[in-house]
Amino acid sequence: MDVYEAINRRRSVRKYAETPVPEESLKRILEAARVAPSASNRQPWYFIVVTDSGKRKIISQGRYAKFVTESPIVIVGCADKMASPKWCVVDVSIALENIVLAATGEGLGTCWIGGFIEEDVKRILEIPEKYDVIAIISVGYPRENLDVDQMPLEQAHARKSLQEIVGYEKYGQPRA
């Protein structure tokens, strides 16, 4: 799958099959995060792979994270505030998006989770104070088959048009 296909196929998956994720796929996904760009190449990230059901249950206590209990893998993206105080959030977010796209390329589903209780996540995973938890990514095989090739594009992935979100040389300026 090329990168454009992965971008178009990516969906937020909240229902996962019990099928385990192959170790080789997980390594490729984590490698995609490792090679992400960062400001001044500081790489201010640390990723925690969580498979333990008890830990996933605690992580799922966030308002929008209930489904994490059925995701076979959760990847917690942490930002080192000391290594890159100004850019760590952006840098970790870029690396997490690489995880999402790489997982899609592996035939896996993901969901970017921002609704979590950071204090609980930090406590259960023993995350040092110098790190902030930026986001959590659930990873696994989707329980429901989302065959986007069988849906009209508007229904499968409704998005604003380029004209609504892009200006040339200034805000609101269409392409000449």
N, C-alpha and C positions, 0 to 999 in steps of 0.2 A: 504494500500500500504506500503510495507516495504521500508527501506531507499535505497536499491540498485535499486529497481524499480523506486523510485522517482528520483534518480540520472540519470538513463537511460532515463526517460521520459521527463526530464526538457528540455525545448526549450526556446529560446529568442522569446517572443511573442510581435508583434508590431501592431496587429489588435485585438481590443477588442470588445466584445458584450456589449450592454447597460445594461445587467443583473447586478443588484447590488450584491456585495459580502456580504454574511450573516455575521452579527456581531460576531457570534460564531466562524466562520472561521478566521475572522480578529484577534480575541483575541488569538486563538491558534497559529497563525502565529507570533504575537507579543511576545507571551510567549516563542516561540522557540528562538527568539532573546534575550530575557531576560536571559535565562539560558545558553547562549553561554559562553565558557571559555574566560578568559582574563588574561593577565600578572598580576601576584600578586593579582588576583581577583579585580582589580580596576574598572572594568566595565565602561570604559570611553565613554559611548555611550548615545546618546539621539536620539529618533526616532520621526519624525513628520509625522503623517498621514494626507494627503491632499486629500480632496474630492471636495473642492470648484473649480468649473470650471474656474473661473477667475484666481485663483492662479495657477492652472494646466497650463493655457495658458501662463502665464509668465514663469513658469518652463520649458515649451516646447521650449523656444527660443534658447536653445543650439543647436549646429550643428546637433547632432544625436538624438534629443529628440522630434521631431515634433509630433510623435504619442502619446505623453503623454496626449494630449488634449482628446483623446477618452478612456483612461484608467480610470476606475471608482475610483481607489485608487492609490495614489503615496505615497511611504514611503521614506522619506529623512533621510538618516543615517548620523548623526553628531558625530564627535570625539572631546572629551574634551582634548585639548592639554595640559592643566595644570595638569589634573589627571594622565596622562600617556604620557609624551612627546615623549618617544622613541617608544612605542608600540601601541599607540591609533589607528593608521591607520589599523594595522594588526587586532587588537581586534574588531574594528567596522566591518571590512571586514568579519571576521568569523561570527559575528552576522548576517550580511546581507545575507550571504550564508545560514545560518539557515532559514532565512525568505524565501528565494527562494525555498529551499527544502520542507519546511513546506507548502508553498503555492501549490507546485506541488502535495504534498500529499493530499491537499484539493480539487484537481481537477482544480486549477486555473493556469493561465499562468502568467509569469513574464518576465521582461527584466531588466537587470542590465544596468544602464545608467551612463556613466562617462562624457558624453559631455553635460555639462550644464554651465550656466554662474553663478558662485558661488556668486558673488556680488548681482545679482538680486534675487537669491534664498534666500540668507541670509536676504536681505532687506524685501522681501515680507512675509517671515515667521518669521521675527523679531528674528533671531538667534543671540545670544550673541557672542561677539568677540572671546571669549576663545574657540569657536567651529569652526572646519573646516567641510565643507560638503564633505564627502568621496564619496558617490554614492547615486543614486536615483534608487528605484526599482518600476517599474510600476506593478500593480497587477489587475487582472480581469479575466473574462472568455474569452478564445480565441474566436474570431469571426470565424476563420476558424478551422475546426476540423483537428487536426494533429494526425492521427491514426498511431502511430509509429509501432504498431503491424502488419500493413499491408504493411510496406515498408521493403526492405532489410536493414539490420543494417548499411551497408556502406553508403547507400543513406540517411537514417534517421539521422545518427549521426556520420559522418565520423570523425575519430580520428586517430592519429598516433598509431602505435603498441607499446606494452610495451617494446619491444626490442629497439625501437627508443628513449624512454624517461627514461629508468631505467638502472642504472649500479649497480653492486654488489661489494662492498668494494672499488671501484674506478670508475672514469668516464670511460664509454665505456666497462666495464667488464660485459660479459654476465653471467648468472647463471651457475654455474659449474654442 
